[in-house]
Amino acid sequence: MKLDQVQITQFRNISSAHIIPSPHLNVVVGQNGSGKSSFLESLHYLGFGRSFRTSKHKSVIQEAHNQFSVFALCTDSEGEKHKIGFLRNSNDEFQCSINGEKSQRLADLVAHIPVQIFTPQSSDLLLGAPNLRRRFIDWGLFHVEQSYYSLSMSYSKILKQRNALLKSAQKSPNFDTSQIVYWSHQLAIFGEKVSKHRVNYISALKLIFNRISLQFLPEFSLEISYNRGWDNSLSLVDALDKKLSTDIKMGFTSVGIHKADLKLLANGVNAIERLSRGQLRMLVAALQLSQTLYLTETTKKSGVFLLDDIGAELDLQKREAFIDELLKTNTQLFVTAIEESQLSFVEKYNDKKMFHVEHGHVKEEQ
């Protein structure tokens, strides 16, 4: 899905903006605080229903207003047009519209436009907590495997039920654990299915990643491995049964897909111990590009890629290589920079548009 037109209202310092982007490359230039990152943030909402800068939706609503909205006219890979939009108000109420059909389900919105983002903080994918890496895997599967969302949501609901029972058992020595055993079996059914999808996804992603990483970080031998979240020698139900007494003591489930992690090695050592900050960013770029390629090859879908502050910690050669490879995937790309000189190489691209942002006003440059 590509964005043909975007209408933004009352979003941070952008009172109103109507954009007709290029289906390929869009360069957004502006000084710090001008609103260029806010512009990308509004597009991020189309793919995630949330900001990449804050967890508080209320903080992105323009001062003196009680809601913001983002609407887009899009074209899918079959050439069909779609009208997609949403709004959030100061009461944190959400509503989206898909071709005139209104919904309050976030999944209805984000399923339509696969959006990825790369920012100066993207190395947090490797430096941060395991849930960030699980989210990375789940994003990829959400857009390529139709049943995945339902399976993962079922697992989450059962996990909450089991954890509630564990807390009850923790407080009551005479608690009947047969209820926990029942929910352990239910959790294992969905957990094994989700885990199988994740394992297959990472196996497929590796093949693409191995090729991309040779281009982006040729000086290192890089490896990906997936830790499924429990002892590999056991089934999930056996692992849950084995940990039952421990889980009751702690009051939560200590094994399962919610404990899974993605491990990356550089020359046989944990990547975060071996690579510099800039190299870690290129490793994340290789991972995200691998996802983009897999999405395109598997589903024929095209997505939207947001590159915020491209100049941060990436030299000119790396910036050019990253953008070159993204554009080869038929991705619609939005890139922000403080100065056009940070993207001097974009002159070689024919199908591009340049936008200038100042004081919240987004203007296309001719």
Secondary structure, DSSP 8 states (H G I E B T S, - for coil): -EEEEEEEEEETTEEEEEE---SSEEEEE--TTSSHHHHHHHHHHHHHSS-SS-S-GGGGB-TT-SEEEEEEEEE-TTS-EEEEEEEEETT--EEEEETTEEE--HHHHHTTS-EEEE-TTTTHHHHS-HHHHHHHHHHHHHHH-TTHHHHHHHHHHHHHHHHHHHHHHHH-TT--THHHHHHHHHHHHHHHHHHHHHHHHHHHHHHHHHHHHHHH-TTS-EEEEEE-SS-TTS-HHHHHHHTHHHHHHHTS--SSGGG-EEEEEETTEEHHHHS-HHHHHHHHHHHHHHHHHHHHHHH----EEEE--TTTT--HHHHHHHHHHHHHTT-EEEEEESSGGGGGGGGG-SSEEEEEEETTEEEEE-
